[in-house]
Amino acid sequence: MIFGAAQFQVYWFVPPLVVAISLVYSASRHEAWSRIWHHAFKLCYWIIGILILTTAFLLLVNTQV
């Protein structure tokens, strides 16, 4: 194990990546900061929601063995 006794969780990278992706995508679509922030917030909400639903579905399928 590379990190010793403590297990490293890659899921800590998900929120910053979602925020960064949302901001960059929104900035490429809009010029006004208010619209960029508004669109980025909505996009973060959608991305996190899809990730949660996908994870729940995969856990459900995995436990139905």
Contacts in CASP RR format, 6 or more apart in sequence:
PFRMAT RR
TARGET T0000
AUTHOR 0000-0000-0000
METHOD contacts of the structure
MODEL  1
MIFGAAQFQVYWFVPPLVVAISLVYSASRHEAWSRIWHHAFKLCYWIIGI
LILTTAFLLLVNTQV
1 7 0 8 1.000
2 8 0 8 1.000
14 51 0 8 1.000
18 44 0 8 1.000
18 47 0 8 1.000
18 48 0 8 1.000
18 51 0 8 1.000
19 40 0 8 1.000
19 44 0 8 1.000
21 43 0 8 1.000
21 47 0 8 1.000
22 39 0 8 1.000
22 40 0 8 1.000
22 41 0 8 1.000
22 43 0 8 1.000
22 44 0 8 1.000
22 47 0 8 1.000
23 36 0 8 1.000
23 40 0 8 1.000
25 40 0 8 1.000
25 43 0 8 1.000
26 35 0 8 1.000
26 36 0 8 1.000
26 37 0 8 1.000
26 39 0 8 1.000
26 40 0 8 1.000
26 43 0 8 1.000
27 36 0 8 1.000
27 40 0 8 1.000
29 39 0 8 1.000
30 36 0 8 1.000
30 39 0 8 1.000
END
